[in-house]
Amino acid sequence: MPYDADLVLRGQYSSAYVDLVTGDTAPTTETVEAGGNVVVDLGAGGADMRGLDCVVILHDTPTTYQDTCDIVIQDSHHVAAGYQAVLTFPRLYCYMRELIVTATTAFVAGDIGQVLTATISLDTGVIREFSRELLTVGGIGKMWVEMQDAADTYATSGVTLSSAVTGVGTLTVVGRVIQTPLIMVRRFSTPKRYIRCSITVSATGNWGDVDILVTGAQHSHKDNLYRSHV
């Protein structure tokens, strides 16, 4: 498995090394499949038991409300077909707010994905997650809401929040901004020879510059800086 000077895994095609990328707008001669995707050849047997680390680095702030990004690493025994997901990162949302809510009508699982409307301030957002405490009347817990536009700040304490399905609550603490993660790291292993990246961005969405790097060099004894010699 070839690495560059920064210990990033790269695939060798012809006489050139190429990065793990997807959806090239202008595929080059290094492209190895019809869809314009470059794959990394791990060699026969794939990654060994020490595995590989996949690092996602986001350099820019997404620019579109209701913007999502799904990043998946896929593997296959064949360079041009048969790819399946081997590693999935959590879905990224832009412009999220964390609210502290007191439930006056218990929320249910069906409230996730529904619009949460605030009285008076008229903020609206989509419920993405909430604490188990909100499953009980009187429970106080956190709620994570995806803003629909710049006005959906949930900055008015004491307003009533109503889900489009069941749950109702009172905004106890005004919303705070949840920043989009800048770096995500996950480890995986595969017995298959080829890996590639699959990225799905919501319609009209723009996540800017995103680097997706794969490396296993830090798991190699010769590159382990913490190894003691006796």
N, C-alpha and C positions, 0 to 999 in steps of 0.2 A: 504494500500500500504506500504510494508516494505522498510525501508531505512537502509543503513549501517552507520558506525560512521562518514563518510564523507557526509552524506545526499544524497547518490546516491541510486536511486531506484533499487531495486532488486526483483526478483521473487522467491517465495518459492516453492520448489518441494520436496516432501517427507520431510526429516528433514533438507535439505540443502538449502541455498540461492545461487542463481546463477546470473551472470552478463548478460546484454543484449549483446549477441555476435552473429556472423553469420559465417557459413561455417567452423565449427570445423573440423580439419583434422582427429581428433580421438574423435568422439562424446562419451560422458560419459553417465552414467546411468541417468544423470540429463537432457539429451536431450529429448525434448518433441515432436519432429516431425521428420519425416523420412529423411528430407534433412540435418539433422545435426544442425539445428538452434535451439537456445534457445529463448524462448519468455518470456516476462514479463506479468504476470497476474495482471491487474489493479483492478480486482474485478468487481462485477456486477455494471454496469453503467459507467465503464471506468473512465476517468479523469473528475473531476468536472469543473465548469465554470472558476475556477482560472487557469486551464491549467497546463502544464508541460514544463519545459525547457530542451532542448536537447543540450548538450555541446560536441563538437568534438575537441579533442586535438591531434595535430600532433607533434610527438616527433622527427622525422627524416626528412632528406631531400630526396625527391624521387631521384632515381638513373638512370632513363631511360628517354632519350629524347622522346618527343611526348607521355608522360605518362599522363593519365587522371584518375580521381577517382570521382565516383558518389556515394553519400551517401543519402539514402532514409530511412525514418521511415515508416513502414507499420502497419496497424491495421486490426483487424478482430473480428467478434463475435465468431469465432470458432478457436480452438487452432491449428488445422492442415490444414486449408484451408480457402480460401476466402480473402486473404490478399490484401489490396489496399494501395497505397501511401497516406499518410496523411501529410507528411512533406518532402520536397526535399531541400537539400542544393545546393548552386551553384556548378557547375562542377569545379573541381580543375585541373589546368594544371601545369606542371612543366616547368621550364626554359622559362619564358616569358620575353619579352622586351617591353618597352613603347617607342614609337617613336613620335617625333613631325614632322609632314608632311605638306607640302604645295601642295595642289592639282593642277595639271596642266591639268588633265582630270578628271572630276568628278567621284568619287566613287559611287557605287550603292549597294543596299542591297545584290545583288548576289555576291559581292566581299568577303563577310564574308564566311570564310571556304576555301578560295582560297589561293594559294601560292603567296607570295609577293617576287619578285626577285629584288635585287639591282645590278645595273651596276657597273663595276670595282671591287667592293669588292665581288660580287657574293654571298652575303648573301641570304639565302632563309628561309622563315618561313611561317606559316599559319596564316592568318588574323582571329582574334577571335572577335574583336570589333573595332569600330572607332567612332570618334566624328561626330556629324551632320555637322560640318563645312566642312568636306571633301566631302559632297554631292554637293558642289558648287566649280566651277573653281576659283582658287585664295584663297580658304578657307584654314586656318591653324588650324590643330587640332591634337588630340592625336590618336594614333593607337596602339593596343595591338596585338603583334605577338608572336606566339608560335615557338620557335626555333626548327630546325630540327636536329642540331648537335652542337658541341662546337664551330665551326667556325662562326656560324650565330649570330654575335654580333651587326651588324648594327652600327659599330663604325666609319664609314667614312662619314663625313658631306658633303652634296652637291650632292651625287649620286642620280640617278633616280631610283625610286621604281615603279615597274609595277606589277599590279595584273594579274593573269592568265585570268581574265574575261574582266574588263573594266578600272578600275581606274589606273591613273598614277600620281605620285607626286615626289616631291624632299624632300630628308631627310634634314630637317632644323636643328634639334638637334639630336645628336647621341643617340642610344638606352640606356636606363637604365634598370637595372634588376628589375623585379617585384617579390617580395618575395612571396612564397606560404604562405597563412594564417596559423598561428600557432594554433589559437583558433577560432572556430565559434560557435555562440550561436543562437538558434532559439526557439521560443515558439509555442506550439501547444496544442490543446485539442481534445479529441475524446470520443464519447459515447460508443465505443466498448471496450470489455474486455481485448483483447490481443494486444500487440505491439511487433514488432521485427524489426531488422535492416537488410537492404539490401544494400550491397556494391558491386559496379561493378568497377573493375580496368582493364585498357587496357591490351592487351596481352603483356606478358613479363614485365609488369610494377611492381614496388616495392615501396610502400609508407612507408615501415617500420612499426614502432609501432604507431598505431592510437587508441586512447581511445574514446569511444562513451558513454557518460553518460547521464542519464535521471533523473531529480529530480523535485519535486514540493514543497519541504519543505520550500523554501524561501517565498512561497506565503501563508504559514500558519501563522496565527496571533501569535501562540505560539512560532514560530521560527523567527519572524520578529524582528531583532535587533533595528529597528528604531521606534518601537512602544513605545509610551509614556504611562505611568501609572499615573492616577490621583486619 
